[in-house]
Amino acid sequence: MKKKMKKRCDWNRNSHKREKKKKDRGIVDFAMIQEHFFKNLPDWINEMEDPRHESYVTYTQADFIYMGILKNACSVESMRQMEEKFNEQTCIETLRLLSGDRKLEEMPHYDTLNYYLEKLSPQCLSEIRRKMVCSLLRMKQFYRARLLGKYWRVILDGTGLFYFREKHCENCLCETVKDAEGKERKRYYHKVLEAKLVLGENLVISLGTEFIENETEEVKKQDCEWNAAKRLLGRLKKEYPRPPVCLQGDSLYAAEPMMRICRENRWQYIFTQKDTRQPVVGESYEWIQEGGGTTAVKNIGKEKGTGQYANHVEETAGKEETIHMYEYEYTKKQGEGEKTVRFQWLTNIELTKRNLEEMVEAGRGRWKIENEGFNNQKHGLYRIEHLNSRQKNAMKNHYLLTQIADILMQLYMAWNPLIKEDGQSKKNTSSRLLESFRRQTVTDEDVFYIKRYTTIYLE
């Protein structure tokens, strides 16, 4: 059987890709992104309350934090691998420039980094992230991502992090599961709730984190995602009091107590509607629909489906909070037949024919963001389920370092021409960044050029 020859256009395209890769400056471009968006990041880090005794200090806090950021950005899974891969003179010289520590002579040992993270308060890293987010919110280039030109979309999403056969600490959550033989056994685990901020179609960053954990092992009722959400939202209101917010979440949050929190905080909301969560609201909407009280808009969305809505369903359902309900329906092929797909949401934003399509896209986007966000962090670049330390405080700080690194990496990938024009994968981008970090030094000339002449534009 003859081999299929490549077309000449394929050869030309591959040649074009190789020429593009020669222009990829890797770690220099990564430093450029940090300098453009967060030029005071090294200062913010060194201003944190240092938990170490002064007489034992060899490395600056920026040395440790940047080392953790680069570990995640370069997709290095374990602490031991980090020490092996970063043991290059070029890595030391680049870290020296990024952290501003001119006295740095050797990379910190991973045990030294872990010891520092065991003592550091997670609130310090949360404050660094808050400063980074505030810096981005002040930039007008992200304004177009706002819903209806006004509201910043904040999406709640929870996931499991670490699982143990035996109790790990007094803060562990516990559940009873059946093994392959059908025997019941206890499983201990740690879980986290994230609030993610939408800055673009492919740019969704961590806004806030709440660890779901028991206060002590003697508690009668375990901590849960609902209670964690109430704690997280209260903190977000204090940290970001001014931005207009539209909170999004799955059907778990589609309850009046959460709607009340949104009203008291002057936030909007979009929650997934399921009859198992809000049966009375669903029945009221159907009653309004049968009576011809809903408004339909056809040929909207990428599938050219039909949207319908009814405002103030709470009046019929006997609810106290403002509830408008809308849905989107389309037909797709499945085998030899067809299948109807239907979505429903609850919101307190007044629905109109003009804003319905954007509201549908926002509602559907929540699912995509939730799945792709944590899926990438678990199975893509960062491997957040890998246990870098068994000490509970260090575990939290490693997770928060991943979120900080993810902000920088998302901005880097959103700008990177190789990804935008040639479709280079995220994994390859991270691998090339590691290769660049090990072989290429960021010089003083690079830093001077970045500070004086560089401007970053994101589409």
C-alpha positions in Angstrom: 0.0 0.0 0.0 1.4 3.4 -1.0 2.1 6.0 1.6 0.1 9.1 1.2 2.4 12.1 0.3 2.0 15.3 2.1 0.6 18.2 0.1 3.0 21.1 -0.6 0.7 23.4 1.5 1.3 21.1 4.5 5.1 21.3 4.1 4.8 25.1 3.8 2.6 25.2 6.9 5.1 23.2 9.0 8.0 25.4 7.8 5.9 28.4 8.8 5.4 26.9 12.3 9.1 26.3 12.7 9.9 29.9 11.9 7.2 31.1 14.4 8.8 28.9 17.1 12.1 30.5 16.6 10.5 33.8 17.6 9.0 32.3 20.8 11.1 33.7 23.6 9.5 31.5 26.3 10.5 32.6 29.8 11.3 36.1 28.5 7.7 36.5 27.3 6.4 35.0 30.5 8.4 37.7 32.4 7.0 40.3 30.0 3.4 39.3 30.9 4.2 39.6 34.6 5.8 43.0 34.2 3.0 44.3 32.1 0.1 43.2 34.3 1.7 42.9 37.7 4.9 44.9 37.8 4.7 45.2 41.6 4.3 41.5 42.2 7.8 41.0 43.8 7.2 43.9 46.2 3.7 42.5 47.1 5.3 39.1 47.9 8.1 40.5 50.0 5.6 42.7 51.9 3.9 39.6 53.3 4.3 38.8 57.0 7.4 36.5 57.0 6.8 33.5 59.4 10.5 32.6 59.6 13.0 33.7 62.3 15.3 36.4 61.0 18.4 34.5 62.0 17.5 31.6 59.7 16.6 33.6 56.6 18.7 32.8 53.5 16.2 33.2 50.7 13.6 36.0 50.2 9.9 35.3 50.2 9.9 36.2 46.5 12.5 33.4 45.8 10.1 30.8 47.3 6.9 32.1 45.7 8.4 32.5 42.2 9.9 29.1 42.5 6.4 27.7 43.2 4.8 29.8 40.4 7.4 28.5 37.9 6.9 24.9 39.1 3.2 25.2 38.1 3.7 27.2 35.0 6.2 24.7 33.7 3.9 21.8 34.5 6.4 20.1 36.9 4.3 17.6 38.8 6.3 16.8 42.0 8.7 18.7 44.3 11.5 16.3 43.6 11.1 16.7 39.8 11.2 20.5 40.3 14.6 20.3 42.1 16.0 18.1 39.3 14.7 20.2 36.4 15.5 23.6 38.0 19.1 22.6 38.9 20.6 24.8 36.1 22.6 27.9 36.3 20.3 29.6 33.9 17.3 28.9 36.2 19.2 30.5 39.1 20.0 33.6 37.1 16.4 34.0 35.8 14.9 33.5 39.3 17.4 36.1 40.6 16.0 38.7 38.2 12.3 37.7 38.6 12.4 37.8 42.4 14.8 40.8 42.6 17.1 38.9 45.0 20.6 39.8 43.6 22.2 37.7 46.3 20.6 34.4 45.2 23.3 31.8 44.5 21.4 28.5 44.6 17.9 27.3 44.1 16.1 26.6 47.4 15.8 22.9 48.3 12.2 21.6 48.0 12.2 20.7 51.7 13.1 24.4 52.5 10.3 25.6 50.3 7.8 23.2 52.0 9.0 24.3 55.4 8.3 27.9 54.5 4.8 27.0 53.1 4.0 25.1 56.3 4.5 28.3 58.3 3.1 30.9 55.9 -0.5 32.0 56.5 -2.7 31.1 53.4 -4.3 34.5 53.9 -1.0 36.1 52.6 -1.3 34.3 49.3 -5.0 35.1 49.1 -4.1 38.8 49.5 -1.5 38.5 46.7 -4.2 37.1 44.4 -6.6 39.9 45.5 -4.1 42.5 44.4 -3.6 40.8 41.1 -7.3 40.6 40.4 -7.8 44.2 41.3 -5.0 45.2 38.9 -6.8 43.3 36.1 -10.2 44.8 36.9 -8.9 48.3 36.5 -7.8 47.5 32.9 -10.4 48.5 30.4 -9.3 45.8 28.0 -11.4 43.2 30.0 -14.6 45.3 30.1 -16.0 43.6 27.0 -16.2 40.3 29.0 -18.9 41.8 31.3 -22.4 40.4 31.0 -24.8 42.9 29.3 -21.9 45.4 29.3 -22.2 45.8 33.1 -21.8 42.7 35.3 -18.7 40.8 36.1 -19.5 37.0 35.9 -18.4 35.1 39.0 -18.9 31.3 38.9 -19.0 29.0 41.9 -17.5 25.6 41.5 -16.4 22.9 44.0 -14.1 19.9 43.6 -12.3 17.2 45.6 -8.6 17.6 46.0 -7.0 14.8 48.1 -8.3 11.4 49.2 -6.9 9.2 51.9 -7.7 5.7 53.2 -6.8 6.7 56.8 -7.5 10.0 58.6 -5.1 12.6 57.4 -5.8 15.3 60.0 -8.6 16.6 62.3 -10.0 18.7 59.4 -10.7 15.8 57.1 -14.1 15.2 55.6 -15.4 11.6 55.8 -17.7 9.5 53.7 -18.6 5.8 53.5 -17.9 4.1 50.2 -18.1 0.5 48.9 -15.0 -1.2 47.5 -14.8 -3.6 44.5 -15.9 -6.4 46.8 -18.9 -4.6 48.1 -17.5 -4.0 51.5 -18.1 -0.6 53.2 -15.2 1.4 54.3 -14.5 5.0 55.3 -12.7 7.4 52.9 -11.2 10.7 54.1 -10.8 13.7 51.8 -10.3 17.4 51.4 -12.4 19.6 49.1 -12.3 23.2 47.9 -14.8 25.7 46.6 -13.6 28.2 44.0 -15.1 31.5 42.8 -13.9 32.1 39.2 -14.0 35.4 37.4 -14.7 35.5 33.7 -12.4 37.9 31.8 -12.9 36.5 28.4 -14.1 33.4 26.5 -10.9 31.5 27.3 -9.8 33.6 30.3 -11.3 32.5 33.6 -9.2 33.1 36.7 -9.5 32.4 40.4 -11.2 35.1 42.4 -11.5 33.5 45.8 -11.0 30.1 47.5 -12.8 28.5 50.5 -11.5 25.2 51.8 -14.3 22.8 52.8 -13.1 21.2 56.0 -14.3 20.3 59.5 -13.2 22.6 62.3 -12.3 19.6 64.5 -12.8 15.9 64.3 -15.5 16.0 67.0 -18.1 17.9 64.9 -21.6 16.5 64.7 -22.3 17.9 61.2 -19.6 18.0 58.5 -18.8 21.1 56.6 -20.3 21.3 53.1 -20.2 23.3 49.9 -23.3 25.3 50.8 -21.8 26.6 54.1 -18.5 27.2 52.4 -20.3 29.2 49.7 -21.8 31.5 52.4 -18.4 32.1 54.0 -16.7 32.7 50.6 -19.4 35.1 49.3 -19.2 37.1 52.6 -15.5 37.5 52.2 -15.7 38.4 48.5 -18.1 41.2 49.3 -15.5 42.7 51.7 -12.6 42.2 49.3 -14.4 43.5 46.2 -17.2 45.8 47.4 -17.6 47.9 44.3 -17.7 45.8 41.1 -21.2 44.8 39.9 -21.4 41.0 40.0 -23.5 38.4 38.4 -23.2 35.2 40.5 -23.5 31.9 38.6 -23.8 28.3 39.9 -25.5 25.0 39.4 -28.9 24.0 40.9 -27.4 23.5 44.4 -27.5 27.3 44.7 -30.9 27.8 43.2 -32.6 28.4 46.6 -34.0 31.5 48.3 -31.3 31.9 50.9 -28.6 32.2 48.2 -30.9 34.6 46.2 -31.3 36.6 49.4 -27.5 36.9 49.8 -27.3 38.2 46.2 -30.0 40.8 46.9 -28.4 42.0 50.1 -25.0 42.3 48.3 -26.7 44.0 45.3 -25.6 41.3 43.0 -27.4 39.6 40.1 -27.6 35.9 39.8 -28.0 33.1 37.2 -28.6 29.6 38.6 -29.4 26.4 36.8 -33.0 25.3 37.3 -33.9 21.7 38.1 -37.4 20.5 39.2 -35.7 18.5 42.0 -34.4 21.8 43.5 -37.3 24.2 42.7 -40.3 22.1 41.8 -42.9 24.9 42.6 -41.1 27.4 40.4 -40.9 24.8 37.6 -44.6 24.1 37.9 -45.5 27.8 37.9 -43.4 28.4 34.8 -45.2 25.5 33.0 -48.6 26.9 34.1 -47.6 30.4 32.7 -46.3 28.7 29.5 -49.5 26.8 28.9 -51.5 30.0 29.4 -49.4 31.7 26.7 -47.7 34.0 29.2 -44.1 33.3 28.1 -42.2 35.1 25.3 -40.4 33.0 22.7 -37.4 34.1 20.6 -36.4 31.8 17.7 -33.1 31.2 15.8 -30.8 32.2 18.7 -27.5 30.6 19.8 -25.1 28.7 17.7 -27.6 25.9 17.2 -30.3 28.3 16.1 -32.6 27.0 18.8 -35.6 28.6 20.5 -35.5 30.6 23.8 -38.4 31.4 26.0 -38.8 33.4 29.2 -41.2 34.6 31.8 -40.5 37.4 34.3 -41.6 37.5 37.9 -42.4 33.8 38.3 -42.1 34.3 42.0 -45.6 35.9 42.1 -47.2 32.7 40.9 -44.9 30.4 42.9 -45.4 32.3 46.1 -41.7 33.1 46.6 -40.3 36.2 48.3 -37.2 36.7 46.2 -37.3 38.0 42.6 -37.2 35.1 40.1 -37.3 35.3 36.4 -37.1 32.0 34.5 -35.9 31.3 31.0 -35.0 28.3 28.9 -33.2 27.3 25.6 -34.1 24.3 23.5 -32.7 22.9 20.3 -32.7 19.6 18.3 -29.6 17.6 17.4 -29.0 14.4 15.5 -28.5 11.3 17.5 -27.9 8.1 15.5 -30.7 7.8 12.9 -33.0 10.0 14.9 -33.1 13.3 16.7 -32.8 14.4 20.3 -34.1 17.5 22.0 -31.8 19.3 24.3 -33.2 21.7 26.9 -31.7 24.0 29.5 -33.4 26.2 32.1 -32.1 28.9 34.4 -33.4 31.3 37.2 -32.2 34.9 37.4 -33.1 38.3 38.9 -32.1 40.1 35.7 -35.1 41.4 33.9 -35.4 39.4 30.7 -36.2 40.9 27.3 -36.1 39.8 23.6 -32.9 41.8 23.2 -30.9 40.3 26.0 -32.2 36.7 25.9 -29.5 35.3 23.6 -26.7 36.8 25.7 -28.3 35.4 28.9 -28.6 32.0 27.3 -24.9 32.0 26.3 -23.9 33.1 29.8 -26.0 30.3 31.4 -24.5 27.7 29.1 -21.0 29.1 29.5 -21.0 28.2 33.2 -21.0 24.5 32.5 -18.1 24.8 30.1 -16.1 27.0 32.4 -16.6 24.7 35.4 -15.6 21.5 33.5 -12.7 22.9 31.6 -11.4 25.0 34.5 -10.8 22.2 37.1 -10.3 19.6 34.4 -7.3 21.5 33.1 -5.9 22.0 36.7 -6.4 18.3 37.6 -5.4 16.6 34.4 -3.7 19.2 32.3 -1.0 21.6 33.4 -1.0 21.6 37.2 -2.0 18.2 38.6 -3.6 19.8 41.7 -4.5 16.4 43.1 -0.8 15.6 43.5 0.2 15.8 47.2 3.2 18.1 47.3 3.1 18.1 51.1 1.2 16.2 53.8 1.2 19.1 56.2 -2.3 20.7 56.0 -1.1 24.4 55.9 1.4 23.7 53.1 -1.3 21.8 51.2 -3.4 25.0 51.1 -0.5 27.2 50.1 0.5 24.8 47.3 -3.1 25.1 46.0 -3.1 28.9 46.2 0.3 29.0 44.4 -1.3 27.0 41.6 -4.1 29.6 41.3 -1.7 32.5 41.2 0.4 30.7 38.6 -2.7 29.9 36.6 -3.6 33.7 36.4 -0.1 34.3 34.8 -0.3 31.3 32.6 -3.8 32.1 31.2 -2.6 35.6 30.4 0.5 34.3 28.8 -1.4 31.7 26.7 -4.1 34.3 25.7 -1.3 36.5 24.3 1.0 33.8 22.9 1.0 34.0 19.1 1.8 30.3 18.7 -1.4 29.4 20.5 -3.6 32.0 18.8 -2.3 31.5 15.3 -1.0 28.0 15.1 -3.1 26.2 17.7 -0.2 25.0 19.9 -1.6 23.0 22.8 -1.4 24.2 26.4 0.8 21.2 27.3 3.3 22.0 24.6 3.3 25.6 25.6 4.2 24.6 29.2 6.9 22.2 28.0 8.5 24.9 25.8 8.4 27.3 28.8 10.3 24.8 30.9 12.8 24.2 28.1 13.3 28.0 27.8 13.6 28.4 31.6 16.4 25.7 31.7 18.3 27.0 28.7 17.6 30.7 28.4 18.5 33.5 30.9 16.4 36.6 31.3 19.0 39.3 31.3 19.1 42.9 32.6 18.7 44.1 29.0 15.5 42.0 28.6 14.1 43.5 31.8 15.0 47.0 30.7 13.4 46.5 27.3 10.2 44.9 28.9 9.8 47.8 31.4 10.3 50.6 28.8 9.0 49.4 25.5 6.6 46.5 25.9 2.8 46.7 25.5 0.5 43.6 25.6 -2.7 43.4 23.6 -5.2 40.6 24.2 -8.0 39.9 21.8 
